[in-house]
Amino acid sequence: MTTVALVVLWGVLSWGVLLSVRAAFVARVLDRRRHAVPIADAAPHVVLLVPALREQELLAEVVRAAAGLSYPLGLLHVVVVTTQREERERDAVAARVPALADDLVSGGAEDAAARLAGIVPSGRAAETVRRTRASSDPAGTLRAEIDAVPTTREVAAALLPAIAADHPGVGLHHLHYTDEGAKSSQLVHAVEQLPDVLPPDADPAYTYVGLYDADSQPDLRSLEQLAATASRGDGPAPDLVQQLPLQLRRPHAARRGGTDVLMRAHALADLRRRTGVEAYRILARRRIRSAQLPAGLTALAEPVVYGVGAGLFVRHDTLVSIGMYEEPVDDLLVGYKLSTAGAVMDVLPVFNLVDRYPRPEALGKAYALVAHGSLAGCRRLLTDPVLRAFRPRNTVVLVKEGLDTAWWFGGPAVVLAAIAALVVDGSGGALLVWASTACAYTVLHATWCVTKARQWLAVHRGAAARTEAPTWPSALALVPAFLLQPLLHWAGPLRHLYRAMRGVPPALGKTER
C-alpha cells in the first residue's frame, strides 16, 4: 500500500512539473510569434459574436473594444446577441421582491449585496442595498431600483448607433433571441442569421466566427494575428484558432478579504493551464501532423482539444458542419467534435483580458457547468452516429476525455487517500519528503505565473481597465493560496455530483455581474 501511495503522489507531482515545463515552452513560442510582424496575404471576414445576459454595465466596454480592433475596413462584423431569457427572469424576480427586501434588511451588507447577483449589475449592488435598508418601504424601494435598471436589450439598442458612428467601417448588428435556451442557443440563433449579416462576397470557407464575452478586452492586434494565422502558407486555413484568455481583471463583484486572495491566486495559477494544457495541445497537434505519421498513429498521438469560449474562432463552414454550439456548454463540445474530425487548429500569440472569478462560489458554479458539459460531451461522443463515423479518432477522443473527466472527479480523492495511507502506515518521513518537494515546486510554479502575468499585461495593447498586475513583494502572499488550487478545481465536480445525487437540477452559470 505504501508503494502504491508513493507512486500516486510522485506521479501527480511529476505531472504538475511536466505541465509547468510545457507552459514555459508554449510561452516562449507565443512570445516569439508575437514579436514577429504579422503578414496576411488576404484577410478573411471576421464575425465577433457578443452574447449578452444582464450585461448592462460591461456591454459598452466590450463592443467598443471589439469595434476598435485593428482590421481592414469592411471585413469586421460585431453582432450583439441579447436574449428574452433576461426579461423572463426579471419578471420572476418581481414576484419575490418583498421577501428579497426582507432578506436585504435583515442580513449583513456583504451578504445582502451578494443576494442581488444577477438581479442588478454588481457595480450597483452596494448602493441598492444601502437605499433599500435606509428606506421606510424597503420592498417599494427595491422594486423601484430594479425597475430603474434598463435591460441589456435596451442598452444595446441605445448603444450601437453611437459606436457605429465612431467606427464607420465596422458592421454592427443587434440580434434578440426570443426562444428558450441558454448561451449556446443564443449563439446558434446568431449563426443562423449570418447570411443576412454578411456581405455576398464573404466565403464561408474563409470567414471566421469568433466569440467574446461581455468582460472581454482583446489585444488590439488580435484580428491582425488571426488573419496572419489563417493565411499562413504551411497548410489549409485552420478550422479553429484559439485566443487564450487571461483572468487578470478585477471583477466589479470582488470583495476584499481572504477569499479574494484565494481567487487572485486562482487567476494566476490559471496561466499554467491555459499555456501548459490548452495551447500546448493545439501546438502539439500541429507538430504531430507535420511529422506525417501513419493515420492511425496520428489519431492516437494527437491530444484532445477543448475550446475556450472567450477568444474561440471557428471557420464559418466548419462551425455549421459540426452542428454549431450546443447546450449545456457552448465551447467544450466544439473542441471535442473538431478533435474527432481531425481539424486543423492554431493558437494566437496575443491575449484576451477577462474578469477573474469574484468568489469561490462563482468558481464552483463555473466548474460545475464545465463538469456537466464534460459528461454530456462524453455521452455525445459515445452515441452520436456522425461522430462515431470518425473512427478511430472518435474512440481515441472518447477514451482520453473519459479518463480525463474521471480523474477530475476522482483524482483529488485518490491523492487524499494516498496521503492518508502513508499516515496510517507510519511513513511520515516519505510523506514529508514529498510534501516538501511539492511546496518547493509550488513556489516555483507561483513565481513563474506571477512573472508571466506581469510580462503579458505589460505587452497587452488595448483597454486595461481593472487589470490586476501582481507586484513584488505583495505577490508572495499569494503563494500559500496556490496550495489550495486543486481543491478549488475539485469543488465544481463535487457540487455537480452532490446536486445530481439529491435529484436537484444543477446550479450552473459562470457570471455574476
TIMARSE-386805 format. One record per residue (C-alpha): residue number from 1; residue in one letter; x, y, z. Coordinates in steps of 0.25 Angstrom, whole numbers, plus 2048, in hexadecimal, padded with zeros to 3 digits. Each point is the difference from the previous one (the first is absolute). Layout:
<fikols>
{NUM,A,{X,Y,Z}}
...
</fikols>
This chain:
<fikols>
{1,M,{800,800,800}}
{2,T,{80B,80A,803}}
{3,T,{807,7FD,7F3}}
{4,V,{7F3,803,7F8}}
{5,A,{7FD,80C,808}}
{6,L,{80E,806,7FD}}
{7,V,{7FF,7FD,7F2}}
{8,V,{7F2,807,7FF}}
{9,L,{806,80C,808}}
{10,W,{80D,801,7F8}}
{11,G,{7F9,7FE,7F3}}
{12,V,{7F6,80B,803}}
{13,L,{80C,80A,803}}
{14,S,{807,7FB,7F4}}
{15,W,{7F4,803,7F7}}
{16,G,{800,80E,806}}
{17,V,{80E,803,7FD}}
{18,L,{7FE,7FB,7F2}}
{19,L,{7F5,80A,7FE}}
{20,S,{809,80B,805}}
{21,V,{80B,7FC,7F6}}
{22,R,{7F5,800,7F5}}
{23,A,{7FB,80D,804}}
{24,A,{80E,806,800}}
{25,F,{802,7FA,7F2}}
{26,V,{7F3,806,7FB}}
{27,A,{802,80D,806}}
{28,R,{80E,801,7F8}}
{29,V,{7F9,7FC,7F3}}
{30,L,{7F5,80A,802}}
{31,D,{809,80B,804}}
{32,R,{809,7FE,7F4}}
{33,R,{7F3,800,7F7}}
{34,R,{7FB,80D,806}}
{35,H,{80D,807,7FD}}
{36,A,{800,7FC,7F1}}
{37,V,{7F9,809,7F7}}
{38,P,{7F2,7FA,7FB}}
{39,I,{7FF,7FF,7F1}}
{40,A,{7F3,7FC,7FA}}
{41,D,{7FE,7FE,7F1}}
{42,A,{7F1,802,801}}
{43,A,{7F8,803,80D}}
{44,P,{7F4,7F8,802}}
{45,H,{7F2,805,804}}
{46,V,{7FF,7FF,80F}}
{47,V,{7F3,800,808}}
{48,L,{801,803,80F}}
{49,L,{7F4,7FA,808}}
{50,V,{7FE,807,80D}}
{51,P,{7F5,7F8,808}}
{52,A,{7FA,809,80B}}
{53,L,{7F8,7FD,80C}}
{54,R,{7FF,80A,80B}}
{55,E,{80C,808,7FB}}
{56,Q,{7FB,80E,801}}
{57,E,{80D,805,806}}
{58,L,{80A,7F9,7F7}}
{59,L,{7F9,7FF,7F3}}
{60,A,{805,80E,7FB}}
{61,E,{80F,7FC,804}}
{62,V,{800,7F3,7F8}}
{63,V,{7F9,806,7F4}}
{64,R,{809,80C,7FF}}
{65,A,{80C,7F7,802}}
{66,A,{7FC,7F6,7F5}}
{67,A,{7FC,80B,7F6}}
{68,G,{80E,807,803}}
{69,L,{808,7F4,7FC}}
{70,S,{80A,802,7F5}}
{71,Y,{7FB,7FA,7F4}}
{72,P,{7FD,804,7F1}}
{73,L,{7F3,808,7FE}}
{74,G,{7F4,7F8,7FC}}
{75,L,{805,7F2,805}}
{76,L,{7FC,801,80F}}
{77,H,{7F2,7FE,804}}
{78,V,{7FC,801,80F}}
{79,V,{7F3,7F9,804}}
{80,V,{7FA,802,80E}}
{81,V,{7F6,7F5,803}}
{82,T,{7F6,803,80C}}
{83,T,{7F6,7F7,805}}
{84,Q,{7F2,800,805}}
{85,R,{804,7F7,80B}}
{86,E,{805,80C,807}}
{87,E,{7F3,807,800}}
{88,R,{7F8,7F3,804}}
{89,E,{809,7FE,80C}}
{90,R,{7FF,80F,804}}
{91,D,{7F1,7FE,800}}
{92,A,{801,7F4,809}}
{93,V,{809,809,80A}}
{94,A,{7F5,80A,800}}
{95,A,{7F7,7F5,807}}
{96,R,{809,7FE,80C}}
{97,V,{805,80F,802}}
{98,P,{7F9,801,80E}}
{99,A,{807,7F3,805}}
{100,L,{80D,805,7FA}}
{101,A,{7FF,80D,806}}
{102,D,{7FE,7FA,80E}}
{103,D,{80D,7F8,7FE}}
{104,L,{808,80C,7FC}}
{105,V,{7FB,808,80C}}
{106,S,{803,7F4,80A}}
{107,G,{80D,7FB,7FA}}
{108,G,{80E,806,801}}
{109,A,{804,80A,7F5}}
{110,E,{80A,7F7,7F9}}
{111,D,{7F6,7F4,800}}
{112,A,{7F5,809,7FB}}
{113,A,{808,806,7F4}}
{114,A,{803,7F1,7FD}}
{115,R,{7F1,7FD,7FF}}
{116,L,{7FE,80A,7F5}}
{117,A,{80A,7F9,7F7}}
{118,G,{7F9,7FE,7F3}}
{119,I,{7F4,80A,804}}
{120,V,{807,80D,7FF}}
{121,P,{80E,803,7FA}}
{122,S,{80B,7FD,80A}}
{123,G,{805,80E,800}}
{124,R,{7F3,805,805}}
{125,A,{7FD,7F5,80A}}
{126,A,{806,807,80C}}
{127,E,{7F9,80D,7FE}}
{128,T,{7F3,7F8,7FD}}
{129,V,{801,7F9,80E}}
{130,R,{803,80E,807}}
{131,R,{7F4,806,7FA}}
{132,T,{7F7,7F4,803}}
{133,R,{805,7FF,80E}}
{134,A,{7FE,80F,803}}
{135,S,{7F2,801,7FA}}
{136,S,{7F3,800,808}}
{137,D,{7FA,7F7,7F5}}
{138,P,{80C,7F6,7FC}}
{139,A,{7F7,7F8,7F7}}
{140,G,{7FC,80C,7F8}}
{141,T,{80E,806,7FF}}
{142,L,{806,7F3,7FC}}
{143,R,{7F5,7FF,7F5}}
{144,A,{803,80E,7FB}}
{145,E,{80F,7FD,800}}
{146,I,{7FE,7F3,7F7}}
{147,D,{7F6,807,7F7}}
{148,A,{80A,80C,7FE}}
{149,V,{80B,7F6,7FA}}
{150,P,{7FE,7FF,7F1}}
{151,T,{800,7F3,7FA}}
{152,T,{80C,7FC,7F8}}
{153,R,{7F8,800,7F3}}
{154,E,{7FC,80F,803}}
{155,V,{80F,803,803}}
{156,A,{804,7F9,7F3}}
{157,A,{7F5,808,7F8}}
{158,A,{805,80D,805}}
{159,L,{80F,7FD,7FF}}
{160,L,{803,7FA,7F3}}
{161,P,{7FC,80C,7F7}}
{162,A,{80A,809,808}}
{163,I,{80B,7F6,7FE}}
{164,A,{7FD,7FD,7F1}}
{165,A,{802,80F,7FE}}
{166,D,{80D,800,806}}
{167,H,{804,7F3,7F8}}
{168,P,{7FA,802,7F2}}
{169,G,{808,7F5,7FA}}
{170,V,{7FB,7F5,80A}}
{171,G,{7F3,7F9,7FF}}
{172,L,{7F8,801,80D}}
{173,H,{7F3,7F7,802}}
{174,H,{7F7,7FD,80B}}
{175,L,{7F8,7F3,800}}
{176,H,{7F6,7FC,80B}}
{177,Y,{7FD,7F2,803}}
{178,T,{7F2,7FD,805}}
{179,D,{7FF,7F1,801}}
{180,E,{804,7F7,80C}}
{181,G,{80F,7FC,803}}
{182,A,{80C,806,805}}
{183,K,{80D,806,7FA}}
{184,S,{802,7F5,7F6}}
{185,S,{7F2,802,7FA}}
{186,Q,{803,80F,7FF}}
{187,L,{80D,7FD,7F8}}
{188,V,{7F9,7F6,7F7}}
{189,H,{7F5,80A,7FD}}
{190,A,{80B,80B,7FC}}
{191,V,{807,7F6,7F7}}
{192,E,{7F3,7FC,7F9}}
{193,Q,{7FE,80F,7FD}}
{194,L,{80E,802,7FB}}
{195,P,{7FB,7FF,7F1}}
{196,D,{7F9,80D,802}}
{197,V,{80B,807,808}}
{198,L,{80C,7FC,7F7}}
{199,P,{802,806,7F2}}
{200,P,{7FF,7F7,7F4}}
{201,D,{80F,7FF,7FE}}
{202,A,{802,7FA,80E}}
{203,D,{805,7F2,7FC}}
{204,P,{7FC,7F7,80C}}
{205,A,{80D,7F8,7FE}}
{206,Y,{808,80D,803}}
{207,T,{7F7,807,80A}}
{208,Y,{802,7FE,80F}}
{209,V,{7F6,800,80B}}
{210,G,{806,805,80D}}
{211,L,{7FA,801,80E}}
{212,Y,{803,80B,80A}}
{213,D,{7F8,800,80D}}
{214,A,{7FC,80D,806}}
{215,D,{80C,801,80A}}
{216,S,{80A,7FE,7F4}}
{217,Q,{80B,80A,7FD}}
{218,P,{807,7FA,7F4}}
{219,D,{80E,805,7FC}}
{220,L,{7FF,80B,7F4}}
{221,R,{808,7F7,7F7}}
{222,S,{7F7,7F3,802}}
{223,L,{7FA,800,7F2}}
{224,E,{80D,804,7F9}}
{225,Q,{806,7F4,807}}
{226,L,{7F4,7F8,7FC}}
{227,A,{801,804,7F1}}
{228,A,{80F,7FC,800}}
{229,T,{7FD,7F3,806}}
{230,A,{7F5,7FD,7F7}}
{231,S,{808,803,7F3}}
{232,R,{80D,7FA,805}}
{233,G,{805,7F8,7F4}}
{234,D,{803,7F3,807}}
{235,G,{7F3,7F9,7FE}}
{236,P,{7F1,803,7FF}}
{237,A,{7F9,80B,808}}
{238,P,{7FE,7FA,80E}}
{239,D,{7F2,7FC,804}}
{240,L,{802,805,80E}}
{241,V,{809,80B,805}}
{242,Q,{801,802,80F}}
{243,Q,{803,80D,808}}
{244,L,{804,7FE,80E}}
{245,P,{7F8,808,80B}}
{246,L,{808,806,80B}}
{247,Q,{7F7,801,80D}}
{248,L,{808,80C,805}}
{249,R,{7F5,80A,801}}
{250,R,{7F9,803,80D}}
{251,P,{7F1,7FE,7FF}}
{252,H,{7F6,80A,806}}
{253,A,{7FB,7F5,809}}
{254,A,{80D,7FE,807}}
{255,R,{801,803,80F}}
{256,R,{80D,801,808}}
{257,G,{804,7F5,80A}}
{258,G,{806,7F2,801}}
{259,T,{7F7,7FB,7F5}}
{260,D,{804,80B,7F7}}
{261,V,{80F,7FC,801}}
{262,L,{7FC,7F1,7FD}}
{263,M,{7F9,805,7F3}}
{264,R,{80C,809,7FC}}
{265,A,{809,7F4,802}}
{266,H,{7F6,7F7,7F7}}
{267,A,{801,80B,7F5}}
{268,L,{80F,7FF,800}}
{269,A,{800,7F1,801}}
{270,D,{7F7,7FF,7F4}}
{271,L,{80B,805,7F7}}
{272,R,{807,7F2,801}}
{273,R,{7F3,7F9,7FC}}
{274,R,{7FE,80A,7F4}}
{275,T,{80E,7FE,7FB}}
{276,G,{804,7F2,805}}
{277,V,{7F3,7F9,7FC}}
{278,E,{7F7,808,7F7}}
{279,A,{80B,807,7F7}}
{280,Y,{80A,7F4,801}}
{281,R,{7F6,7F6,7FB}}
{282,I,{7FD,809,7F4}}
{283,L,{80F,802,7FC}}
{284,A,{802,7F1,803}}
{285,R,{7F6,7FC,7F6}}
{286,R,{807,809,7F5}}
{287,R,{80D,7FA,803}}
{288,I,{7FA,7F2,7FF}}
{289,R,{7F9,803,7F3}}
{290,S,{80D,805,7FA}}
{291,A,{807,7F3,803}}
{292,Q,{7F7,7F9,7F6}}
{293,L,{7FF,7F4,808}}
{294,P,{7F6,7F5,7FC}}
{295,A,{7F1,804,802}}
{296,G,{7FE,7F6,80C}}
{297,L,{80C,804,807}}
{298,T,{7FD,80F,7FE}}
{299,A,{7F2,7FE,805}}
{300,L,{805,7F9,80D}}
{301,A,{80B,80B,802}}
{302,E,{7F8,80C,7FE}}
{303,P,{7FB,806,80D}}
{304,V,{7F2,804,802}}
{305,V,{7FD,80F,7FF}}
{306,Y,{7F4,806,807}}
{307,G,{7FC,80E,7FC}}
{308,V,{801,80C,80A}}
{309,G,{7F4,809,7FC}}
{310,A,{805,80E,802}}
{311,G,{80A,801,7F5}}
{312,L,{7FC,7F4,7F8}}
{313,F,{800,802,7F1}}
{314,V,{7FA,7F5,7F7}}
{315,R,{7FF,800,7F0}}
{316,H,{7F2,803,7FC}}
{317,D,{7FE,7F4,7F7}}
{318,T,{806,7F7,80B}}
{319,L,{7F8,805,80B}}
{320,V,{7F3,7FD,7F8}}
{321,S,{805,7F3,7FC}}
{322,I,{802,7FB,80F}}
{323,G,{7F2,805,804}}
{324,M,{805,80D,806}}
{325,Y,{7FF,802,80F}}
{326,E,{7F9,7F7,80A}}
{327,E,{7FA,801,80E}}
{328,P,{804,7FF,80B}}
{329,V,{80E,806,7FC}}
{330,D,{802,808,7F4}}
{331,D,{80F,7FD,7FE}}
{332,L,{804,7F3,806}}
{333,L,{7F9,7F7,7F5}}
{334,V,{805,808,7F5}}
{335,G,{80E,7FC,804}}
{336,Y,{7FB,7F1,802}}
{337,K,{7FA,800,7F2}}
{338,L,{80B,806,7F9}}
{339,S,{80A,7F7,806}}
{340,T,{7F8,7F4,7FC}}
{341,A,{800,806,7F2}}
{342,G,{80F,802,7FF}}
{343,A,{7FE,80F,7FE}}
{344,V,{80C,80A,7FE}}
{345,M,{802,809,80C}}
{346,D,{809,80B,804}}
{347,V,{802,80A,80C}}
{348,L,{801,80F,800}}
{349,P,{80D,806,806}}
{350,V,{7F8,80C,806}}
{351,F,{7F6,7FF,80B}}
{352,N,{7F2,804,805}}
{353,L,{7FF,806,80E}}
{354,V,{7F3,7FB,807}}
{355,D,{7FB,802,80E}}
{356,R,{804,7F6,80B}}
{357,Y,{7F6,7F9,808}}
{358,P,{7FC,808,80C}}
{359,R,{7FD,7F5,80A}}
{360,P,{802,7F1,802}}
{361,E,{7F1,7FE,7FF}}
{362,A,{801,806,7F2}}
{363,L,{80B,7F8,7FC}}
{364,G,{7F9,7F3,805}}
{365,K,{7F4,803,7F8}}
{366,A,{809,802,7F4}}
{367,Y,{807,7F3,801}}
{368,A,{7F3,7F9,803}}
{369,L,{7FC,805,7F3}}
{370,V,{80D,7FB,7F9}}
{371,A,{7FF,7F3,807}}
{372,H,{7F1,7FE,7FC}}
{373,G,{805,804,7F2}}
{374,S,{80B,7F6,800}}
{375,L,{7F7,7F4,804}}
{376,A,{7F6,805,7F5}}
{377,G,{80B,801,7F6}}
{378,C,{805,7F1,803}}
{379,R,{7F2,7FB,7FF}}
{380,R,{7FF,807,7F2}}
{381,L,{80D,7FA,7FB}}
{382,L,{7FB,7F3,804}}
{383,T,{7F2,800,7FA}}
{384,D,{800,80A,7F4}}
{385,P,{801,7F8,7F3}}
{386,V,{806,80C,7F9}}
{387,L,{80C,801,80A}}
{388,R,{801,7F0,801}}
{389,A,{802,800,7F1}}
{390,F,{80E,807,802}}
{391,R,{806,7F3,805}}
{392,P,{80A,7FE,806}}
{393,R,{802,80F,803}}
{394,N,{7F2,800,808}}
{395,T,{804,7F4,808}}
{396,V,{80D,806,804}}
{397,V,{7FA,80E,804}}
{398,L,{7F5,7F9,808}}
{399,V,{80A,7F7,808}}
{400,K,{80A,80C,802}}
{401,E,{7F5,80A,804}}
{402,G,{7F9,7F5,808}}
{403,L,{80C,7FD,808}}
{404,D,{803,80F,802}}
{405,T,{7F2,802,805}}
{406,A,{800,7F4,809}}
{407,W,{80D,805,806}}
{408,W,{7FB,80E,802}}
{409,F,{7F4,7FB,808}}
{410,G,{808,7F5,808}}
{411,G,{80F,804,7FF}}
{412,P,{800,809,80D}}
{413,A,{7F9,7F5,808}}
{414,V,{80B,7F6,7FB}}
{415,V,{80B,80A,804}}
{416,L,{7FA,802,80E}}
{417,A,{7FE,7F1,802}}
{418,A,{80F,7FF,7FC}}
{419,I,{804,80A,80B}}
{420,A,{7F7,7F9,80A}}
{421,A,{806,7F3,7FD}}
{422,L,{80E,805,802}}
{423,V,{7FC,806,80E}}
{424,V,{7F9,7F3,804}}
{425,D,{80C,7F7,7FB}}
{426,G,{80A,809,808}}
{427,S,{807,805,7F4}}
{428,G,{801,80E,805}}
{429,G,{80E,802,7FB}}
{430,A,{7FD,7FD,7F2}}
{431,L,{7F3,808,801}}
{432,L,{809,80C,805}}
{433,V,{809,7FF,7F4}}
{434,W,{7F5,800,7F6}}
{435,A,{7F9,80C,807}}
{436,S,{80D,808,801}}
{437,T,{803,7FD,7F1}}
{438,A,{7F1,804,7FD}}
{439,C,{801,80D,807}}
{440,A,{80D,804,7FA}}
{441,Y,{7FA,7FD,7F2}}
{442,T,{7F4,808,804}}
{443,V,{809,80C,803}}
{444,L,{807,7FF,7F2}}
{445,H,{7F2,7FE,7FA}}
{446,A,{7FB,80C,806}}
{447,T,{80C,808,7FD}}
{448,W,{7FF,7FD,7F1}}
{449,C,{7F1,803,800}}
{450,V,{803,80E,806}}
{451,T,{80B,803,7F7}}
{452,K,{7F8,7FC,7F3}}
{453,A,{7F4,808,805}}
{454,R,{808,80D,802}}
{455,Q,{807,7FE,7F2}}
{456,W,{7F3,7FD,7F9}}
{457,L,{7F9,80B,806}}
{458,A,{80B,809,7FC}}
{459,V,{800,7FC,7F1}}
{460,H,{7F0,800,7FF}}
{461,R,{7FC,80B,7F7}}
{462,G,{7F2,806,802}}
{463,A,{7F7,804,80C}}
{464,A,{805,7FB,80D}}
{465,A,{7F5,804,80A}}
{466,R,{800,7F9,80D}}
{467,T,{80D,7F8,7FD}}
{468,E,{806,7F9,80C}}
{469,A,{80F,800,7FE}}
{470,P,{807,7F8,80B}}
{471,T,{80C,808,806}}
{472,W,{80B,7FB,809}}
{473,P,{801,7FE,80C}}
{474,S,{7F0,800,801}}
{475,A,{800,7F5,7F6}}
{476,L,{807,7F7,80A}}
{477,A,{7F3,800,809}}
{478,L,{7F9,7F9,7F5}}
{479,V,{80A,7F4,800}}
{480,P,{7F9,7F8,80B}}
{481,A,{7F3,801,7F9}}
{482,F,{806,7F9,7F4}}
{483,L,{800,7F3,809}}
{484,L,{7F0,801,801}}
{485,Q,{7FE,801,7F1}}
{486,P,{7FE,7F0,7FD}}
{487,L,{7F5,801,80B}}
{488,L,{7F9,80C,7F9}}
{489,H,{800,7F9,7F3}}
{490,W,{7FA,7F4,806}}
{491,A,{7F5,808,806}}
{492,G,{7F8,801,7F3}}
{493,P,{7FF,7F1,7FD}}
{494,L,{7FD,7FD,80F}}
{495,R,{7F5,80A,800}}
{496,H,{7FA,7FA,7F3}}
{497,L,{801,7F2,806}}
{498,Y,{7F9,804,80D}}
{499,R,{7F4,807,7F9}}
{500,A,{7FF,7F5,7F6}}
{501,M,{7FF,7F5,80B}}
{502,R,{7F6,808,807}}
{503,G,{7F8,802,7F3}}
{504,V,{801,80F,800}}
{505,P,{802,807,7F3}}
{506,P,{80E,804,7FE}}
{507,A,{803,80F,804}}
{508,L,{808,804,7F4}}
{509,G,{806,80D,7FC}}
{510,K,{80D,808,7FE}}
{511,T,{7FD,80F,803}}
{512,E,{7FA,808,80B}}
{513,R,{801,80E,7FA}}
</fikols>
